[in-house]
Amino acid sequence: MPVYHKAFVLVKADPGHEKNVVANLMKIKEVKEAHVIPGEWDLMVILNIPKDIVVPGDQKVYNLVMEQITKIKHVQDTNTMVSQYSESK
């Protein structure tokens, strides 16, 4: 069973384009969930990044955010948090 780094990305989108940004985010294989949320940020994105021994997880998350998410049309800004420990049911 593969092991993943989990990361959470808050996204600011151009007003009225939130659903379009979600649709484009869901095309990225590492994006597992994307939610339109109220408040300062418009979207919350959950990433699962496969762990490997060559490239550290934090670097892989950074690369994905900078090379793919920030390049999506109508994305204004991002704020990324990488989980250091998780439990779920």
N, CA, C and O atoms as CSV, one atom per row, in Angstrom:
chain,resi,resn,atom,element,x,y,z
A,1,MET,N,N,0.848,-1.187,0.000
A,1,MET,CA,C,0.000,0.000,0.000
A,1,MET,C,C,0.888,1.243,0.000
A,1,MET,O,O,1.749,1.383,0.868
A,2,PRO,N,N,0.687,2.157,-0.974
A,2,PRO,CA,C,1.531,3.349,-1.029
A,2,PRO,C,C,1.309,4.263,0.174
A,2,PRO,O,O,0.227,4.296,0.761
A,3,VAL,N,N,2.346,4.994,0.520
A,3,VAL,CA,C,2.287,5.965,1.603
A,3,VAL,C,C,2.338,7.358,0.978
A,3,VAL,O,O,3.090,7.598,0.033
A,4,TYR,N,N,1.528,8.276,1.519
A,4,TYR,CA,C,1.406,9.608,0.944
A,4,TYR,C,C,1.717,10.700,1.953
A,4,TYR,O,O,1.509,10.544,3.157
A,5,HIS,N,N,2.222,11.811,1.427
A,5,HIS,CA,C,2.255,13.071,2.168
A,5,HIS,C,C,0.920,13.729,1.881
A,5,HIS,O,O,0.456,13.725,0.741
A,6,LYS,N,N,0.306,14.287,2.893
A,6,LYS,CA,C,-0.942,15.019,2.695
A,6,LYS,C,C,-0.630,16.503,2.828
A,6,LYS,O,O,0.108,16.926,3.719
A,7,ALA,N,N,-1.209,17.281,1.923
A,7,ALA,CA,C,-1.025,18.731,1.973
A,7,ALA,C,C,-2.372,19.394,1.723
A,7,ALA,O,O,-3.244,18.840,1.054
A,8,PHE,N,N,-2.516,20.576,2.270
A,8,PHE,CA,C,-3.728,21.373,2.142
A,8,PHE,C,C,-3.333,22.693,1.493
A,8,PHE,O,O,-2.414,23.370,1.954
A,9,VAL,N,N,-4.029,23.054,0.428
A,9,VAL,CA,C,-3.712,24.292,-0.281
A,9,VAL,C,C,-4.950,25.179,-0.276
A,9,VAL,O,O,-6.011,24.785,-0.763
A,10,LEU,N,N,-4.805,26.373,0.275
A,10,LEU,CA,C,-5.850,27.390,0.201
A,10,LEU,C,C,-5.606,28.195,-1.065
A,10,LEU,O,O,-4.468,28.552,-1.370
A,11,VAL,N,N,-6.671,28.482,-1.802
A,11,VAL,CA,C,-6.541,29.152,-3.088
A,11,VAL,C,C,-7.466,30.359,-3.139
A,11,VAL,O,O,-8.633,30.273,-2.756
A,12,LYS,N,N,-6.936,31.492,-3.616
A,12,LYS,CA,C,-7.759,32.656,-3.950
A,12,LYS,C,C,-7.975,32.624,-5.448
A,12,LYS,O,O,-7.028,32.487,-6.222
A,13,ALA,N,N,-9.242,32.753,-5.854
A,13,ALA,CA,C,-9.601,32.719,-7.271
A,13,ALA,C,C,-10.280,34.024,-7.667
A,13,ALA,O,O,-10.818,34.741,-6.823
A,14,ASP,N,N,-10.247,34.316,-8.951
A,14,ASP,CA,C,-10.987,35.471,-9.455
A,14,ASP,C,C,-12.471,35.273,-9.152
A,14,ASP,O,O,-12.994,34.175,-9.341
A,15,PRO,N,N,-13.156,36.314,-8.686
A,15,PRO,CA,C,-14.579,36.185,-8.362
A,15,PRO,C,C,-15.385,35.634,-9.535
A,15,PRO,O,O,-15.227,36.061,-10.679
A,16,GLY,N,N,-16.256,34.669,-9.218
A,16,GLY,CA,C,-17.110,34.063,-10.221
A,16,GLY,C,C,-16.483,32.905,-10.981
A,16,GLY,O,O,-17.147,32.271,-11.801
A,17,HIS,N,N,-15.208,32.620,-10.718
A,17,HIS,CA,C,-14.511,31.562,-11.449
A,17,HIS,C,C,-14.120,30.385,-10.550
A,17,HIS,O,O,-13.319,29.539,-10.949
A,18,GLU,N,N,-14.676,30.330,-9.353
A,18,GLU,CA,C,-14.289,29.294,-8.407
A,18,GLU,C,C,-14.556,27.878,-8.941
A,18,GLU,O,O,-13.690,27.009,-8.836
A,19,LYS,N,N,-15.723,27.645,-9.503
A,19,LYS,CA,C,-16.059,26.295,-9.993
A,19,LYS,C,C,-15.183,25.903,-11.178
A,19,LYS,O,O,-14.834,24.731,-11.325
A,20,ASN,N,N,-14.827,26.854,-12.014
A,20,ASN,CA,C,-13.930,26.589,-13.135
A,20,ASN,C,C,-12.546,26.182,-12.621
A,20,ASN,O,O,-11.926,25.257,-13.145
A,21,VAL,N,N,-12.079,26.879,-11.598
A,21,VAL,CA,C,-10.780,26.536,-11.006
A,21,VAL,C,C,-10.843,25.136,-10.396
A,21,VAL,O,O,-9.905,24.355,-10.556
A,22,VAL,N,N,-11.935,24.808,-9.698
A,22,VAL,CA,C,-12.092,23.464,-9.126
A,22,VAL,C,C,-12.012,22.408,-10.226
A,22,VAL,O,O,-11.325,21.399,-10.070
A,23,ALA,N,N,-12.707,22.635,-11.332
A,23,ALA,CA,C,-12.692,21.665,-12.437
A,23,ALA,C,C,-11.275,21.445,-12.957
A,23,ALA,O,O,-10.891,20.316,-13.262
A,24,ASN,N,N,-10.504,22.517,-13.056
A,24,ASN,CA,C,-9.118,22.391,-13.521
A,24,ASN,C,C,-8.222,21.732,-12.479
A,24,ASN,O,O,-7.323,20.966,-12.827
A,25,LEU,N,N,-8.461,22.025,-11.213
A,25,LEU,CA,C,-7.684,21.376,-10.150
A,25,LEU,C,C,-7.894,19.868,-10.168
A,25,LEU,O,O,-6.946,19.107,-9.971
A,26,MET,N,N,-9.125,19.430,-10.401
A,26,MET,CA,C,-9.436,18.005,-10.368
A,26,MET,C,C,-8.782,17.229,-11.513
A,26,MET,O,O,-8.797,15.998,-11.504
A,27,LYS,N,N,-8.220,17.912,-12.477
A,27,LYS,CA,C,-7.473,17.264,-13.560
A,27,LYS,C,C,-6.064,16.853,-13.119
A,27,LYS,O,O,-5.398,16.077,-13.804
A,28,ILE,N,N,-5.617,17.372,-11.982
A,28,ILE,CA,C,-4.286,17.049,-11.457
A,28,ILE,C,C,-4.410,15.778,-10.630
A,28,ILE,O,O,-5.207,15.734,-9.692
A,29,LYS,N,N,-3.645,14.750,-10.954
A,29,LYS,CA,C,-3.837,13.442,-10.306
A,29,LYS,C,C,-3.620,13.476,-8.803
A,29,LYS,O,O,-4.251,12.697,-8.089
A,30,GLU,N,N,-2.763,14.335,-8.294
A,30,GLU,CA,C,-2.491,14.399,-6.860
A,30,GLU,C,C,-3.588,15.119,-6.075
A,30,GLU,O,O,-3.629,15.033,-4.848
A,31,VAL,N,N,-4.474,15.827,-6.775
A,31,VAL,CA,C,-5.586,16.520,-6.115
A,31,VAL,C,C,-6.675,15.490,-5.825
A,31,VAL,O,O,-7.237,14.891,-6.742
A,32,LYS,N,N,-6.963,15.292,-4.550
A,32,LYS,CA,C,-7.969,14.316,-4.144
A,32,LYS,C,C,-9.307,14.964,-3.840
A,32,LYS,O,O,-10.351,14.336,-4.014
A,33,GLU,N,N,-9.293,16.217,-3.385
A,33,GLU,CA,C,-10.526,16.953,-3.093
A,33,GLU,C,C,-10.293,18.427,-3.372
A,33,GLU,O,O,-9.182,18.934,-3.214
A,34,ALA,N,N,-11.355,19.109,-3.788
A,34,ALA,CA,C,-11.302,20.562,-3.948
A,34,ALA,C,C,-12.673,21.104,-3.525
A,34,ALA,O,O,-13.708,20.644,-4.008
A,35,HIS,N,N,-12.662,22.079,-2.624
A,35,HIS,CA,C,-13.889,22.606,-2.028
A,35,HIS,C,C,-13.936,24.125,-2.171
A,35,HIS,O,O,-12.939,24.805,-1.928
A,36,VAL,N,N,-15.094,24.655,-2.564
A,36,VAL,CA,C,-15.330,26.099,-2.508
A,36,VAL,C,C,-15.733,26.401,-1.070
A,36,VAL,O,O,-16.641,25.768,-0.530
A,37,ILE,N,N,-15.061,27.364,-0.452
A,37,ILE,CA,C,-15.297,27.680,0.963
A,37,ILE,C,C,-15.531,29.182,1.133
A,37,ILE,O,O,-15.051,29.978,0.326
A,38,PRO,N,N,-16.267,29.574,2.179
A,38,PRO,CA,C,-16.454,30.997,2.450
A,38,PRO,C,C,-15.257,31.553,3.215
A,38,PRO,O,O,-14.525,30.810,3.869
A,39,GLY,N,N,-15.071,32.847,3.127
A,39,GLY,CA,C,-14.028,33.481,3.933
A,39,GLY,C,C,-12.934,34.103,3.093
A,39,GLY,O,O,-13.117,34.391,1.910
A,40,GLU,N,N,-11.792,34.304,3.731
A,40,GLU,CA,C,-10.660,34.977,3.088
A,40,GLU,C,C,-10.170,34.224,1.855
A,40,GLU,O,O,-9.806,34.839,0.853
A,41,TRP,N,N,-10.161,32.904,1.926
A,41,TRP,CA,C,-9.737,32.058,0.812
A,41,TRP,C,C,-10.979,31.487,0.139
A,41,TRP,O,O,-12.010,31.306,0.787
A,42,ASP,N,N,-10.886,31.205,-1.150
A,42,ASP,CA,C,-12.046,30.748,-1.920
A,42,ASP,C,C,-12.149,29.229,-2.030
A,42,ASP,O,O,-13.248,28.681,-2.116
A,43,LEU,N,N,-11.018,28.563,-2.027
A,43,LEU,CA,C,-10.992,27.114,-2.215
A,43,LEU,C,C,-10.055,26.455,-1.213
A,43,LEU,O,O,-9.073,27.051,-0.770
A,44,MET,N,N,-10.379,25.211,-0.866
A,44,MET,CA,C,-9.461,24.390,-0.090
A,44,MET,C,C,-9.237,23.113,-0.889
A,44,MET,O,O,-10.184,22.425,-1.269
A,45,VAL,N,N,-7.982,22.815,-1.134
A,45,VAL,CA,C,-7.593,21.682,-1.956
A,45,VAL,C,C,-6.802,20.702,-1.100
A,45,VAL,O,O,-5.928,21.104,-0.333
A,46,ILE,N,N,-7.109,19.424,-1.231
A,46,ILE,CA,C,-6.383,18.390,-0.491
A,46,ILE,C,C,-5.574,17.583,-1.488
A,46,ILE,O,O,-6.109,17.046,-2.459
A,47,LEU,N,N,-4.263,17.505,-1.228
A,47,LEU,CA,C,-3.337,16.778,-2.088
A,47,LEU,C,C,-2.847,15.518,-1.391
A,47,LEU,O,O,-2.637,15.514,-0.178
A,48,ASN,N,N,-2.668,14.467,-2.146
A,48,ASN,CA,C,-1.960,13.269,-1.692
A,48,ASN,C,C,-0.753,13.109,-2.599
A,48,ASN,O,O,-0.891,12.866,-3.798
A,49,ILE,N,N,0.430,13.248,-2.018
A,49,ILE,CA,C,1.679,13.158,-2.772
A,49,ILE,C,C,2.375,11.863,-2.377
A,49,ILE,O,O,2.702,11.689,-1.203
A,50,PRO,N,N,2.616,10.941,-3.322
A,50,PRO,CA,C,3.290,9.689,-2.962
A,50,PRO,C,C,4.681,9.963,-2.379
A,50,PRO,O,O,5.443,10.769,-2.912
A,51,LYS,N,N,4.995,9.279,-1.277
A,51,LYS,CA,C,6.319,9.404,-0.669
A,51,LYS,C,C,7.310,8.590,-1.484
A,51,LYS,O,O,6.985,7.506,-1.968
A,52,ASP,N,N,8.503,9.108,-1.632
A,52,ASP,CA,C,9.590,8.341,-2.215
A,52,ASP,C,C,10.890,8.741,-1.544
A,52,ASP,O,O,10.926,9.686,-0.756
A,53,ILE,N,N,11.947,8.027,-1.855
A,53,ILE,CA,C,13.223,8.280,-1.171
A,53,ILE,C,C,14.111,9.255,-1.934
A,53,ILE,O,O,15.143,9.679,-1.415
A,54,VAL,N,N,13.728,9.620,-3.160
A,54,VAL,CA,C,14.583,10.483,-3.971
A,54,VAL,C,C,14.302,11.963,-3.727
A,54,VAL,O,O,15.219,12.732,-3.440
A,55,VAL,N,N,13.026,12.367,-3.841
A,55,VAL,CA,C,12.646,13.773,-3.672
A,55,VAL,C,C,11.817,13.896,-2.402
A,55,VAL,O,O,10.796,13.220,-2.269
A,56,PRO,N,N,12.234,14.747,-1.463
A,56,PRO,CA,C,11.451,14.928,-0.228
A,56,PRO,C,C,10.025,15.387,-0.524
A,56,PRO,O,O,9.790,16.121,-1.484
A,57,GLY,N,N,9.076,14.951,0.304
A,57,GLY,CA,C,7.665,15.281,0.117
A,57,GLY,C,C,7.392,16.764,0.067
A,57,GLY,O,O,6.603,17.218,-0.762
A,58,ASP,N,N,8.032,17.537,0.943
A,58,ASP,CA,C,7.810,18.983,0.947
A,58,ASP,C,C,8.202,19.595,-0.401
A,58,ASP,O,O,7.526,20.492,-0.905
A,59,GLN,N,N,9.285,19.108,-0.969
A,59,GLN,CA,C,9.747,19.614,-2.269
A,59,GLN,C,C,8.758,19.232,-3.369
A,59,GLN,O,O,8.490,20.034,-4.264
A,60,LYS,N,N,8.220,18.028,-3.313
A,60,LYS,CA,C,7.246,17.590,-4.313
A,60,LYS,C,C,5.967,18.434,-4.225
A,60,LYS,O,O,5.390,18.801,-5.248
A,61,VAL,N,N,5.536,18.734,-3.014
A,61,VAL,CA,C,4.354,19.585,-2.827
A,61,VAL,C,C,4.631,20.970,-3.399
A,61,VAL,O,O,3.818,21.511,-4.148
A,62,TYR,N,N,5.774,21.540,-3.048
A,62,TYR,CA,C,6.154,22.865,-3.561
A,62,TYR,C,C,6.139,22.876,-5.089
A,62,TYR,O,O,5.574,23.778,-5.708
A,63,ASN,N,N,6.771,21.858,-5.689
A,63,ASN,CA,C,6.828,21.798,-7.149
A,63,ASN,C,C,5.433,21.723,-7.756
A,63,ASN,O,O,5.149,22.414,-8.734
A,64,LEU,N,N,4.569,20.902,-7.194
A,64,LEU,CA,C,3.221,20.751,-7.725
A,64,LEU,C,C,2.445,22.069,-7.635
A,64,LEU,O,O,1.780,22.472,-8.589
A,65,VAL,N,N,2.537,22.728,-6.487
A,65,VAL,CA,C,1.818,23.997,-6.314
A,65,VAL,C,C,2.356,25.050,-7.274
A,65,VAL,O,O,1.585,25.723,-7.959
A,66,MET,N,N,3.674,25.194,-7.323
A,66,MET,CA,C,4.268,26.259,-8.141
A,66,MET,C,C,4.190,25.986,-9.640
A,66,MET,O,O,4.027,26.918,-10.427
A,67,GLU,N,N,4.304,24.728,-10.042
A,67,GLU,CA,C,4.353,24.411,-11.469
A,67,GLU,C,C,2.978,24.110,-12.072
A,67,GLU,O,O,2.810,24.190,-13.289
A,68,GLN,N,N,1.990,23.765,-11.233
A,68,GLN,CA,C,0.688,23.418,-11.791
A,68,GLN,C,C,-0.449,24.280,-11.238
A,68,GLN,O,O,-1.182,24.902,-12.007
A,69,ILE,N,N,-0.599,24.322,-9.915
A,69,ILE,CA,C,-1.760,25.006,-9.340
A,69,ILE,C,C,-1.712,26.506,-9.590
A,69,ILE,O,O,-2.717,27.087,-10.001
A,70,THR,N,N,-0.584,27.142,-9.354
A,70,THR,CA,C,-0.517,28.598,-9.542
A,70,THR,C,C,-0.637,29.004,-11.001
A,70,THR,O,O,-0.886,30.174,-11.288
A,71,LYS,N,N,-0.470,28.081,-11.919
A,71,LYS,CA,C,-0.549,28.380,-13.353
A,71,LYS,C,C,-1.979,28.225,-13.902
A,71,LYS,O,O,-2.236,28.561,-15.058
A,72,ILE,N,N,-2.898,27.721,-13.083
A,72,ILE,CA,C,-4.293,27.580,-13.528
A,72,ILE,C,C,-4.899,28.972,-13.701
A,72,ILE,O,O,-4.754,29.846,-12.846
A,73,LYS,N,N,-5.575,29.149,-14.820
A,73,LYS,CA,C,-6.226,30.438,-15.096
A,73,LYS,C,C,-7.204,30.770,-13.978
A,73,LYS,O,O,-7.946,29.902,-13.520
A,74,HIS,N,N,-7.205,32.014,-13.543
A,74,HIS,CA,C,-8.071,32.582,-12.510
A,74,HIS,C,C,-7.590,32.283,-11.082
A,74,HIS,O,O,-8.282,32.638,-10.127
A,75,VAL,N,N,-6.432,31.644,-10.910
A,75,VAL,CA,C,-5.847,31.480,-9.573
A,75,VAL,C,C,-5.029,32.730,-9.275
A,75,VAL,O,O,-4.139,33.096,-10.042
A,76,GLN,N,N,-5.337,33.389,-8.148
A,76,GLN,CA,C,-4.640,34.613,-7.761
A,76,GLN,C,C,-3.497,34.354,-6.789
A,76,GLN,O,O,-2.431,34.958,-6.903
A,77,ASP,N,N,-3.724,33.438,-5.815
A,77,ASP,CA,C,-2.752,33.235,-4.747
A,77,ASP,C,C,-2.996,31.876,-4.118
A,77,ASP,O,O,-4.083,31.309,-4.239
A,78,THR,N,N,-1.971,31.352,-3.439
A,78,THR,CA,C,-2.111,30.084,-2.714
A,78,THR,C,C,-1.419,30.184,-1.361
A,78,THR,O,O,-0.535,31.015,-1.154
A,79,ASN,N,N,-1.839,29.324,-0.456
A,79,ASN,CA,C,-1.209,29.176,0.858
A,79,ASN,C,C,-1.193,27.675,1.137
A,79,ASN,O,O,-2.249,27.049,1.227
A,80,THR,N,N,-0.014,27.101,1.274
A,80,THR,CA,C,0.126,25.651,1.371
A,80,THR,C,C,0.561,25.227,2.760
A,80,THR,O,O,1.443,25.833,3.368
A,81,MET,N,N,-0.079,24.169,3.251
A,81,MET,CA,C,0.268,23.570,4.544
A,81,MET,C,C,0.504,22.081,4.325
A,81,MET,O,O,-0.339,21.400,3.742
A,82,VAL,N,N,1.638,21.572,4.785
A,82,VAL,CA,C,1.962,20.159,4.649
A,82,VAL,C,C,1.807,19.502,6.012
A,82,VAL,O,O,2.390,19.942,7.003
A,83,SER,N,N,1.018,18.453,6.040
A,83,SER,CA,C,0.796,17.728,7.298
A,83,SER,C,C,2.056,16.976,7.709
A,83,SER,O,O,2.701,16.330,6.883
A,84,GLN,N,N,2.398,17.065,8.974
A,84,GLN,CA,C,3.540,16.333,9.508
A,84,GLN,C,C,3.126,15.011,10.142
A,84,GLN,O,O,3.934,14.092,10.271
A,85,TYR,N,N,1.860,14.927,10.536
A,85,TYR,CA,C,1.318,13.707,11.144
A,85,TYR,C,C,-0.182,13.719,10.929
A,85,TYR,O,O,-0.823,14.758,11.088
A,86,SER,N,N,-0.752,12.569,10.565
A,86,SER,CA,C,-2.193,12.490,10.327
A,86,SER,C,C,-2.765,11.174,10.835
A,86,SER,O,O,-2.077,10.155,10.893
A,87,GLU,N,N,-4.029,11.223,11.196
A,87,GLU,CA,C,-4.823,10.037,11.454
A,87,GLU,C,C,-6.177,10.278,10.827
A,87,GLU,O,O,-6.680,11.402,10.827
A,88,SER,N,N,-6.767,9.223,10.292
A,88,SER,CA,C,-8.115,9.340,9.744
A,88,SER,C,C,-8.815,8.007,9.852
A,88,SER,O,O,-8.190,6.973,10.090
A,89,LYS,N,N,-10.121,8.046,9.672
A,89,LYS,CA,C,-10.910,6.808,9.727
A,89,LYS,C,C,-11.228,6.347,8.318
A,89,LYS,O,O,-11.885,5.322,8.137
